[in-house]
Amino acid sequence: MGVRVASSRRAVRAVLLAVSLAAASAAFSSEVERIPIIDAPPGTPALGGGLRIGTGPYLGDEVDVDLVPLYLYEGRFLFAHGTEFGAHLFRNDTFSVSALARYRFTSLDPEDDVLLAGLEEREQTIDGGVEVQWRGEWGELSGDWVTDLRNRHEGEEFNFTYRYRWDVGSWMFSPFVTMTLQDDDLTGYYYGVSEEEATPERLAYDPGNARNFSWGVNAWYQLTDHVFLFGNAGFEALDSPIRNSPIVEEDLLASAFVGAGYLFGNVHKPTHRPAERAHEWSWRVNAGYAAKENIFPYLMVGKWDRSDKANTDIAGLTVGKLLKGGPRVDFYGKLALFRHFEHEYQDDFWNYTGYVMAMGKGYLPWSDKLAFRYGIGFGVSYAESVPAVEQIKQAERDRNTSHLLNYLEFQADFPLERISESRLVRNCFTGVTVVHRSGIFGSADILGEVSGGSDWVTLHLECLR
């Protein structure tokens, strides 16, 4: 089942994408999509969701509304700001240099309007590059350069932004203005018309370089100790090389991004990691098979039958870093590398996953001895090939698939110290891990508007060091 797709060029692009994610329609300003974590201790993870609302530039475009899952984190090295992820290469109180990956939502579907018939599809992509920021009492200046990580537009973009922040009680307001420079490869892909696409009513067109301007404001409100609300709004004025394209109708684009999130841990105190756990890492190996049922509620209650759609297996290595530690709950940031064994259907392939894990702990009665752990993880998963079970299930319902999907994990285990006194198993655990990929009911454009997913049941060994 499926087409065998395993070229070295594609593998290199997948690795670049996964590394960038570990370091993500209407055309939205990247500043409108940015959701930094405000005034939380370093290392605080947060999860949430938002609605993107905006106008597109193309003929026949209407107001677009889209759900975006949010994975937020601001650590010493890694960060995640909504649809932007990356790693700090250098940072102090006034200056920083970061590597980043940013989701580009711009796309064109020729089926959206009769006036677009005959055009090739323009796809969304993920750009990666470098950002420099300079901060002071006067505000913040930033500049970034990005290029296409998935070889779709194959162009380059420069962004130069100034923003200022005002704090009013539990509110934060941050207006911004941005100048964006796009090269002819990028504008040609999204706004050009090739000779093959040209008609007597739609002449061939090459936009060339473009310079766009955008402005707006980001707002944040701390509703409770852990719950925050945000609302961002902005406008983007398109340069004449884009405005003059025969497939472009709008020259001023309006956009908004509104939603909420939850900050984990005690956000009013510094990150709590006992001295003996300050440098705690975890590693885990697990292996198992594709499951018949969904993670909720069936796999959670022990219905672990093998899938009758595709007889495939999975094995993985996961590395985690303790973000916050406590007597009852620990929070980890985790990166997982899974290998899918699907030679009966397609070539075996890799799956790259990043997520936050909340790990609860249970103790023996009237003691401080750990009896078991249970955890829920939430993040993103990128598979080099769409797993066979997803291809089959989606084809049966005539629905689309996506390499990038939401990731959910359930883990339950017990310490090996309960059955052995060997020093080799100290701080080691064994149990069950359930791996789940899905598109959040087809509501997220960033996840390919996929409705459905796949699950695997695995056994694991995890050790803390």
N, C-alpha and C positions, 0 to 999 in steps of 0.2 A: 504494500500500500504506500502511495506517495512516490515522489520523484527523488532519486538519489542525488543529493546536493552536497558535495564535499570538495570544494576547490580551495587551494591554498590562499587565493586572494580573498575569498569570503571569510576564511578562518582568521586572517590577519585583521580584517575589519571588525569581526566579532570580538577579538581580543582587545582591540583599541577601545571599542564601545564599553566593554565590561570594566576595563581599567578606569576609564573616565567616570563611569557611574560609581565606582568604588571611591575614586578621589574626592532626560527624558527624554477647508476651514477658514476661520478668520485670521487675519494677520495681527498678532498682538505684540505690543512693545514688551521687551524682556523685563523692563522695570515695572510694568504693571503686574507681571507674573511673579515678581520676586517677593518671597515671604520670609524675611529673616526672623529669628527668635529674639524677641526683645527682652532685655534685662533679666534673663535667666542665667543661673550659674553656668560656666563653661562645662560642656559635656552633657547638657540637658537634652534628651530626645523628646520629640513631639510628633504626634500623628494628627491628621485632620483631613479636610476635604473642602473644595471650593467650586463655585460655578463660574466659568468664563462666559462672558456675554459680550458680543461685539459684532461689528459689521465687517464684511470682507470686501476686497477690491474688485472682484471679478463681475462680469456681466451676469445678471440674474441672482447675485448673492443676496441673501436675506440675513436678518439678525441670527447669529449662531449662538446656541447655548450648549455648554458642554461641562460635564463633571470631571474634576481633576483630583485624584487622590494625592495627598500631601505627606511626604516623609521629610521631617524637619530635624536638623541637628546642627549644632555649632560646637565643634570640639577643638582640641589643640591643633590638630592637623586636618581632619576631614570636616566637611560642611555639606548641608543640603538645605536649599532655600526654595522649596516648592518644586518648580520644574528645572532647577539648576543645581548641579552637584559638583563637588570638586575637592581639591586638597590644597591647603596653604603651604606654599614653598618657603615663604618668609613672612613673618608678621610681628609687628610691635604696636604700640599704642597709636602711632600716627601713619604707619606705612605698611602695606602688605602686597605680596605677589602670590597669585594663586593659579593653579591649573584647574580648568573647569570644563564641564559638558553641559549643554543647554538644549532643551527640546525646541525645535522650530515647528510651529503649528500650521504654517502656511501650506495650503494644498488646493488643488483644483481637480474636480471630478467632471469630466465632459458630459456626464449624464444629468448634471444638475440643471442645465438649461439648454434649450434647442440652439441658442446662439453659440454654444461652446462645442457643438457637434463637430467631430473630425479632429479635435485636439487630442494630444497625448495627455495622459494623467500626470499631474505634478504632485509628488508625494511629500509628506512631512519627513523630517529627518532629525538627526542629532548633530549639533555642531560642537566642536571642541577647540580649546585654545588656552590663552593666558589672559589674566586680568590683573591690573595694577590699581590700587586704591590709596588715596592720600586724604587723611582726616585731620580736622582741627575744629576750633570753636567756630570758625566761619562756615563749616559744612563739610561736604565730602566731594572730592573729585575722583572719578574712576574712568579708566579706559580699558577696553578689551579688544582682542583680535580672536576671531573664531573661523574655522573652516569646516567643511563637511566631513563627518566621520563615516558616513555611509555611502559616499560617492553617488549622491543623487544630483544636487545642483553643482557640486565640485567647485564652488566659488569661495570667496572670502568676504568677511564683514568686519568693520571697525566700529565700535561704539564709544562715544565720549559723553559722560553724564556728570551733571552737578546736581546734588540734592542737599536739602537742609532739614533738620529735625526740630520739631517743637513738641514739648511735653506739657500736657494740661491734665493734671490729676491722673486718672487711669487711662487717658487717651494719649496717643502719639500720632502726630501728623508729619508727613515727610514729602513735601513737593519736590519735583524733579524736572529737569529739562535734558533732552538727549539729542545729539547729532549722530546719525548713522550713515556710514559710507559702505556701499555695496558694489562689488566689482561686476563686470559684464557677464561672467559665468553664472553668478547667482541671479541677477536680474533676467538674464536670457532664459534661464530654466523656468522661472516662475511667471515671467511677463512677456517673453518673446514669442514670436510665431515663426516656425520654420517654413521652408519652401514647401515641404510635404503637407503642412497644415494649412497653407494659404488657400483662399478661395477668392473669387472676384469681389466679394463683399468684405473679405478679411485678408488684407495684404500681409505679406511676410514682413516681419518687424524684428529688429535687434535693438533693445533699449540702450545698451552700453552702461557705463557707470552711473550710479545714482546717489544722491545725498538727501536723506529724509530727516525731518525734525519731529520729535515727539515731546509731549509735556503732560504732566498730570500730578496726582498726589496719592500716596499710600497712607492708609489710616489703620491703627491698631487699637483695640480696646481690651483691657484685662478684666473680664467679667467676674471671674473667681480666682482663687489661688492657682488653679490649674487650667481653667478654660479661658481661651481668648477668642475674640472675633476680629476679622479684618475686612477692609473694603478698599480696593484700589480702583482708580479710574484714570483714563488718559485719552489723548488724541494723538494721531500721527498724520502729518502732512507729507504726502508722497511727492517726490521730485518729478519734474516734467518728463524725463525719459520713461518713467513708469506710467504716469498719467496719460501719456500719449499712446500707450499700447492699445491695439484694437480689441483686446480681451479685458481691458480694465474699464470700469464704470465709475468708481469712486476715487476722489482725490484726497478726502479727509476721512480717516477711519477712527471710529470711537470704540472704546473697549472698557470693560470693567471686570474685576475679579473679586468675588465676595465669598466668605466662608468662615469656618471656625476650626479650632484645633484644641488638643489636650496636651499639656506639659506633664511629663512623668517625673516622679520623685518629689522631694521637698524643694520647691523653687525659691524659698525664702532663706535657705541656708546653703553654704558652700557644698560642693559635691561631696557626699559622704562615702568614703572608702576607708575602712579600717586600715591602720598602718600596715598590717601584715598582708593586706590585699591590694595595696596601692598599685602594684604592677601585675595584677592577676590577668592571665590569659586563659583561654580554653581551647582545646582542640577536640574534634569529634569525627569519627568515621561511622558511616551508616550505609546499609544496603537493604534493598527490598524490591517490591514488585508493584505494578500498576493495579490500583484497587477498582472494584466495581462501583462502590458507593461514594457519595460525597462526604467531605470532612465533617460537615454539620448536617444532620445530627448523627448519621449512621456510624462513621468511623470512630466518633467520640465515644460510642457505646459498644464498641467491639465487633461491629459487622465488617470483618476484614477479608471478605471474599476477593479472590483475584478477578481482575477485569475480564469480562467476556467479549470485549471489543478488540483488545490488543494484548497479546502475551509479551509484555516488555518488562525489563528490569532497570534498576537505577542504583548507583553507588555514589557516595559523596564524601568530601573532606570539608569540614567547616572550622574556621578559626574565629574566635570571639575575644573581645576586649571588654572587661568590666567597666561600665560607665558609672553606675551608682550601686552601692552595696548596702544591705540592711538585714536585720534579723529575720524578716519575713519575705521580702521581695528583693531580688537583684535585677538590674537592667544591663543587658549586654548589647553591644554593637557587633554584628556578625557578617562575615563574608563566606559564602559557600560555593564550592566548585563541584557540580554533579556531572557524572557521566551517564548518559542514556544508552542502554544496550538494546538496539532495535534492528539488528541485522536481518530479521525476517521481513521487515517493512521498508527500511531505509538504512543508510550508513549510520553507525553510532556517532554521537555528537556530544558537545559540552553544553552545560547550562550554568550561567553565572548569576549569582543571587546575592543581594545585600539587604539586610533587614535588622530591625530592633527586636530583641527578645526580652519579655518580662518573665522572670523565673521565680515562681512562688516556692516556699519551702514548708514542709510539715515535719514536726518533731515527735519523738516517742513521748508518751504521757509522762508528765512530771520530770522532764529532763531536757537538756540542751543537745541531745543526740539527734542528728538529722535522720528522719525515717524515709522521706521521699521528696521528690521535686516534681513540679508540673509547670509548664510554660506555654505561652502563646507568642508567636513571632509574626511580624507584619512588615512587608517590604516589597521589592520588585525582583522579577526573574526575567532574564533574557536567555533564550534558547537559540543555539545556532540553527537548528531546524525545528519546525513545529513538531512536538511529540506525536507519534502515530495515533495514540488514543484520542488526542484532541482533533486530529484530522478526520478520523472516522466519525466521532460523535458529532462534530460540526457539520460534516458532509451529510449525515443522515437528516439533519434539521435545516440544510441549505443555508448555513451561516458561515461567516468568515472566521479566519484564524489570525493569530498574531504571535510573533516571536517574543515581544515584550508584554508581560502580563503582571498583574498583581500577585504577590506571594503571601501565603499564609501557612503557618507551621504550628503544629501541636506536639509537645514533647512531654513524656512522663517517664520517670526512672527512679531508681533507688541506689544508694551508695553500696559499692561492693564491700566496703568495710563491715557491713552487716553480716556478710557470709564468709569473709576471710580477713585475717589479721596481717596478711602480708603487706610490707611497705610498698610493694609494686602497685597495689590497687588503692593506695591512699589518695583521697580526693578524686576517685574515679567512680563513674556511674554507668549503669546499663539499663536499657528500657526500650520504649517504642517512640519513634518519630513519624508523624504523618506530614507529608509534603503536599502542598496544594497550590495550583496555578489557576487563576481565573481573571475574567475581564470586568468584574463588578457589574454584572447584569446588563452588559452592552451599553452602559451609560458614559463610558470614558473614551474620548477621542484618542487620548494619548496611549490607550491600550487597544487601539484598533476597533473600538466599539464591539468587542467580543462579548457574547453572552454564553457562558459555559466555561468549562475548564477540565482539569484532570487532577488525579490524586494518586499518591504512592504510599504504601505502608512499609516502613523500614524498622529494622532493629539497629541500635546504636551503642557505641562505647564512647563516653566523653570523659575527659580528665581535665582538671584545673591545675594550672601551674603558675 
